[in-house]
Amino acid sequence: MKLVDLTQPWGDRMPTWPQFQSISVTDITTHHRDGKSTVLVNTNMHTGTHIDAPSHYCETGRDLGRIDINELFGTGLVVDLRPITRKWSFYTLDDVLGCLPAGEEIRQGDIVVLYTGWDRYNWTKPTRDDVTYFDRHPGPKPEVCDWLVDRGIKWFGADLASMDHSLHVRVRYFRPDLVQEYEAQSGKPIDDTLPMKDFEHVHYHMAQANIPMLENLGGELESVAGHRITVGAFPWRWVNGEGCICRVVAFLDE
């Protein structure tokens, strides 16, 4: 068996969401002073590859301590959306279904991972572009989320900073210049194409359905794009945890 790491490398200099504090790493002990190395890390748990527990967006949703590890492991379909994704794409259910691998379908209880190619802009790549990665990424229309909920999927993930469209999260308020750029691209007011009634729809509706989400997937995800895989996500077993930095791995038969 071969393991394929679908996790974005993590580091204390990686970018975080605008409303979050930067990561800090402090020495508690050092080799030259104490004969051992120990560090203190201060970070929010929604940095790098991480899981959103349903309790993140739903007050009655399950926290990490109430999610059985078996629910985070299973067969998954990595849908290669690169043919239809570009800056601020707002893709439909037909778009997603049209990108399924030949002969495949999304089954009841599947894990569904969307590969958009946006990981090329993450902080570890030579093509790094933080604004494009966080603030110009594509996202699914509400119908995609609702259909996946009806299919009873195990978890939902992507190589994106947010499963919602980047202007259906709070960046819309922080960067009015990007709203203007988007409106110039679309030729319409943002409220006509990204209505506020759908703001953070994916986060809220997945959480209300008690379905975890994985964001900022990366690593060798491209190598399994367009394939059905066995995949597992491994966060802390954290009582009351609403999110957690996470290792995500595909298990391939050689």
N, C-alpha and C positions, 0 to 999 in steps of 0.2 A: 504494500500500500504506500502511496505517495501523499504527503501532506502539502497542500498549497495554501500559503498564508494570504488571506484576504484583508489583512489589517494594515492600515496606514502607519508607518513608523511614527513613534511618539517622541517628543522632545520638549525641553523647557523653553525653547525659542520658537515654538510653533505658534501660529496666529490663533486668536480666539475670537469669539463673537464680540462685536463692538461694545455691548453692554456688560461684558464680563471682564473681570480682572485678569491681568496677565498671569501666566504660570510663574511660580518662583520655587527654586530649589536651594536649600540652605544646608550646609554641612552641620551635622550634630557631632560626629566624630570624624577624624581624619587619620590616615595611616601614619603620617609623620609625627602627629601629636599623641594619638591614642592607640595606634597599632591596629586600627580597623576603620573601615569606611561605613558611615551611616548618614543618610540624608533625610531631611524633612521636605516633603513636596506639598505645596499649596496649589490646588487647582480646582476648577469646577469639573464636574463629571461629564460634561457635554463637550469635550475637547478631543479631537482625533476620532478614531473609530470608537463608537460608543453605542450603547443600547438606551433607548427611551422605554422605560417601563410604562404601562398604562397609567399609573398613578401620577406621571409627569403632567398629563393634561386632563385627567379625570379624577376627581376627588375620591370616588369610590372604586377606581381602577386598582388592579393588583400592583403591589410593589415587588421588587426583585426577590424578596424573601418568600413570596407566595407563588413564584413561577418555578415549576419543576424543570430541572435541567433537560429532561427528555423533550420538553416543549420547544427547546431551542436547538434541537438536533433533528435532522431528518433529510428527506429528499427535497432538493430545491431546483428551481429553474432559473438560470441566469439569462434574462432577456436582453439581447444586444440592441439597444435603441440608438446606436450611433448614426444609422442612416437618417433618422428623423430629428436628431437633437442639434440645436444650435443655440446661440445666445438667447435666453428668455423663451425658449420653446414652451408652449403650453399644450402638451400632447393629450390626445383623446384615447378612449378605450380601443377604438379601431386601430389607432396608431400602434398601441402596445400589442394587440392581438396579431396585427400584421407583421410584427417583428419576431414572433415565436419561431423557434427552430422547426424545420420541416418535420411533420409527423408528431409534433408535441402539442400539448395543451396544458393549461393550468388546472391542476386537479384539486379536489377537496383535500385540505390538510397540507398542501404544498407550502414550502418556503419560496418566496418570490423575491428575487434580486434584480434590480434594474441597473444595467450597465450603460451609462450615457457617454462615457469617455471623458467626463469632466474631471476625473482624477488626474489628468495631465496637467491641470492647473494647481494641484495641491502643493504644499510647501516643500515637499521632498523632491520635486521634479525640476529639471533644467528649464522647463517651460512654465515654472511657477508664476501665477498671477493671482494674488490674494483677492483683489476686487472682483475679478471674473469668477473665481472659485466660489466665493461667498455670496456675491451680490448680483451676478448675471446668469446664474445657473437655471436650467429648465426645471419643469415640474409637471406632475400629472393633473389633469382636470378632475374635479370631484367624482365624476362617473367612474374613473379608474379605481379610486379608493373604495367607493361603494360596491363595485362589482367584486373586488377582491375580498371585502368583508363578507359578502354573500357567499363566496366560495369557501369561506371558513379557513383561510390560510393560517399557517402557524406564526410566521413573522414576515416583515416587509423591510427591504433594505435597498440601498443604492450608494453609488460613489458620489454622493452629494452632501453638502454641508447641512441641508435640510430636505426632508421628503416633500415639503410644500415648495411650490415655486418661490424663487428668491424674493419676489415682490408681493408675495402673500404671507410674508413674515415681517418682523419689525424694521427690517432694512428700508422698507417703504417709507418709514417716518424719519430715519436717520439720514437718508441720502436723497433729498429732493432732486439733486442733479441727475441721479440715475433714473428717477421717474421721468424726468424730461427727456433723457436719452431713449428710454423705452418708448415713450409716446412718439418721439420722432421716428423710431424704427417701425412702429405699428401704424402710425398715421391716425391714431385715435386717442381720446382721453383714456387714462389707465382704468377708470371706473367702468368703461364700456367693455374692456377685454379681460380685466382681472377684478371683478366686482367684490366689494367689501363683504358681501354676504358669504363669500367663500374663503374669507381670510382664515388661514391656518386650518382649513377643512380637514386635510389629511391627518394632522396631529390630533385634532379633537375626535374625529370619527374612528380612527384606529384605536385610540385610547378608550373610547366608549364601548368599543367591541372587544376590549381586553386583549388586543393584538400588539405585541412589542414591535418596535421599529429599530433598525440599525442604520446609523448615518455615518458618513465619512468612510465607507468601505474603500479599500485600495489594495496595496500590495500587488499580488499577481492576479488580480481579478480579471484583467483582460484575457489571460490565458484560458479562462473557463467561460468566457462570454459566448452565449449561444448554445450552452450545454446544460443537460440535467446532471446535477452533482449531489453527492452527500455532503452536507455542510452543518457545522455546529458553531454556535456563539457561546462564549464562556466569560460571563461577567462575574463579579463578586456575588456570593450568597448573602446579600445585604438586606437585613430586616429593615423595612421602611424605605429602602433605596428607590429613588424615582428615576435614576439614570446611572450609568457606570461605564467608565473606560473598559473596553472589551477586546478580547482576542477572538477573531473569526477565522475558521479554518475549513477548507474543502478537503475531503478524503477521497482520493482517486485510486481505483484499481490499476495496477501497472500491468 
